[in-house]
Amino acid sequence: MKKSIFLLTTLLIIWIAGSAYVYVCKIRNDCGKAPAETVITTIQPELSGADILQVPDKLTEITPPLPLTIYFNTGESTCVLSDPEEEQIETIADYLAGNPEKKVLVTGHADNTGSSLINEKISAQRAGFIRQQLVEMGVGPGLIETSAYGELEPVSDNDTPEGRAKNRRVEIKIN
């Protein structure tokens, strides 16, 4: 029994080797080629234009800018933007230019100095001022949503000058 198993195993190995030889040499006609040539031709295919990964020119096309807060003086609906604030608004404008499906939300706020009616009006004017800055930097008016909350959404205590200063603001966020 052992001899017949040994004989069958030997015949099977010879048959597999012969089949591999026939496939490689007779069917594929690869017997005369060096193995290194075969490896090189299979590893290095030609690249077409469709195989090349396109990388965006600007990071702003990938990552939306962080929300921006602009602060205002008491009773004022305009302000002089600092260089970093202008740069951040420009970054938002560039992002929107590359992502027309996105919108920007500009929300005006006020502290509790004065009446609720006046605070609502001044917060709307502040949001309108920032909206105009975005339009001047090339953002389409249809991509800008403005809202005004007056004194209804404070981020700080209105009992101190520092707290009131933090509440007189416009928030700019990408939607």
SEDOVEX-208195 format. One line per 3 residues: number of its first residue (from 1); their letters; for each residue x, y, z of C-alpha. Coordinates in steps of 0.001 Angstrom, whole numbers. Example, Ala and Ser with C-alpha at 12.3 -4.5 7.8 and 13.67 -1.06 7.14 Angstrom:
<nodes>
1	AS	12300/-4500/7800 | 13670/-1060/7140
</nodes>
This chain:
<nodes>
1	MKK	0/0/0 | 2811/2380/877 | 4459/1748/-2482
4	SIF	1294/2551/-4415 | 768/5830/-2486 | 4417/6742/-3124
7	LLT	4046/5868/-6809 | 815/7884/-7175 | 2345/10889/-5384
10	TLL	5417/10764/-7634 | 3270/10536/-10769 | 1147/13472/-9579
13	IIW	4239/15642/-9036 | 5601/14737/-12469 | 2217/15494/-14049
16	IAG	2029/18938/-12323 | 5571/19818/-13418 | 4856/18702/-16968
19	SAY	1626/20717/-17063 | 3458/23822/-15850 | 6129/23318/-18518
22	VYV	3532/22934/-21274 | 1643/26037/-20065 | 4712/28269/-19737
25	CKI	6731/27113/-22726 | 4222/25911/-25263 | 1131/28032/-24613
28	RND	2640/31332/-23323 | 5891/30890/-25248 | 7919/32222/-22270
31	CGK	10635/29549/-22003 | 13397/31670/-23531 | 12795/34830/-21474
34	APA	14759/35701/-18375 | 12700/35903/-15186 | 13874/39471/-14512
37	ETV	12421/40695/-17823 | 9084/39142/-17029 | 8963/40766/-13585
40	ITT	9881/44212/-14942 | 7216/44181/-17643 | 4488/43135/-15236
43	IQP	5441/45569/-12442 | 5858/48728/-14522 | 2686/49331/-16567
46	ELS	2304/52485/-18645 | 343/55271/-16919 | -2423/56995/-18753
49	GAD	-3851/60405/-17862 | -6727/58673/-16070 | -4290/56904/-13726
52	ILQ	-2752/60116/-12377 | -4185/61460/-9119 | -5280/65097/-9379
55	VPD	-4321/67142/-6302 | -6173/70420/-5668 | -4091/73602/-5842
58	KLT	-5444/75040/-2611 | -6123/73496/759 | -9266/75643/972
61	EIT	-10853/73454/-1716 | -10654/70506/671 | -11151/71843/4172
64	PPL	-13784/74447/5004 | -12442/77431/6922 | -13070/77629/10638
67	PLT	-15895/79867/11876 | -14879/83505/12243 | -16094/86050/14806
70	IYF	-15778/89804/14188 | -16273/92150/17171 | -17830/95654/17124
73	NTG	-17805/98724/19354 | -20933/99765/21258 | -23550/101304/18981
76	EST	-21545/100709/15792 | -22563/98566/12836 | -19256/98844/10952
79	CVL	-15655/98293/11928 | -12174/98406/10515 | -11157/94829/9835
82	SDP	-7699/93774/10955 | -5346/92155/8424 | -5913/88657/9889
85	EEE	-9705/89180/9749 | -9499/90296/6109 | -7331/87259/5311
88	QIE	-9835/84935/6981 | -12735/86503/5080 | -10727/86124/1865
91	TIA	-10116/82459/2736 | -13873/81997/3137 | -14464/83718/-232
94	DYL	-11872/81463/-1920 | -13425/78354/-378 | -16902/79341/-1588
97	AGN	-15551/80031/-5089 | -14248/76458/-5219 | -17345/74963/-3575
100	PEK	-20418/76651/-5103 | -22765/74148/-3437 | -21824/75578/-35
103	KVL	-23251/78684/1612 | -22039/81025/4309 | -24147/81985/7315
106	VTG	-23523/85496/8693 | -25175/86063/12076 | -25260/89440/13835
109	HAD	-25452/89848/17622 | -25568/92683/20153 | -25096/93209/23875
112	NTG	-27971/94303/26135 | -27108/98030/25983 | -30184/99851/24656
115	SSL	-33624/98522/23754 | -34307/95129/22202 | -35572/96808/19017
118	INE	-32359/98835/18612 | -30198/95781/19370 | -32020/93709/16757
121	KIS	-31585/96488/14199 | -27872/97004/14917 | -27174/93253/14824
124	AQR	-28845/93108/11378 | -26709/96052/10225 | -23560/94336/11484
127	AGF	-24439/91165/9583 | -25144/93314/6500 | -21733/94987/6817
130	IRQ	-19927/91627/6821 | -22160/90407/3987 | -21028/93395/1933
133	QLV	-17367/92582/2687 | -17909/89047/1363 | -19646/90344/-1785
136	EMG	-16756/92755/-2408 | -14367/89778/-2198 | -16304/87971/-4921
139	VGP	-18844/85866/-3033 | -22175/85727/-4866 | -24991/87333/-2855
142	GLI	-27050/84156/-3268 | -24434/82182/-1316 | -24750/84387/1774
145	ETS	-27499/83916/4376 | -27777/86625/7030 | -29664/86630/10302
148	AYG	-29830/88897/13352 | -30466/87882/16946 | -29958/91168/18769
151	ELE	-29256/90462/22424 | -30953/87024/22434 | -27843/84811/22122
154	PVS	-25071/86164/24341 | -21829/84219/24569 | -20741/86048/27707
157	DND	-22130/87868/30725 | -23675/91264/29894 | -22895/92560/33412
160	TPE	-19275/93506/32634 | -17705/95636/29872 | -15593/92646/28792
163	GRA	-18659/90379/28547 | -20646/92967/26580 | -17679/93395/24187
166	KNR	-17759/89640/23447 | -21500/89814/22710 | -21208/92621/20107
169	RVE	-20208/90348/17258 | -20871/88792/13886 | -20279/85071/13426
172	IKI	-19388/83712/9989 | -19828/79980/9393 | -19828/77741/6320
175	N	-23066/75761/5932
</nodes>
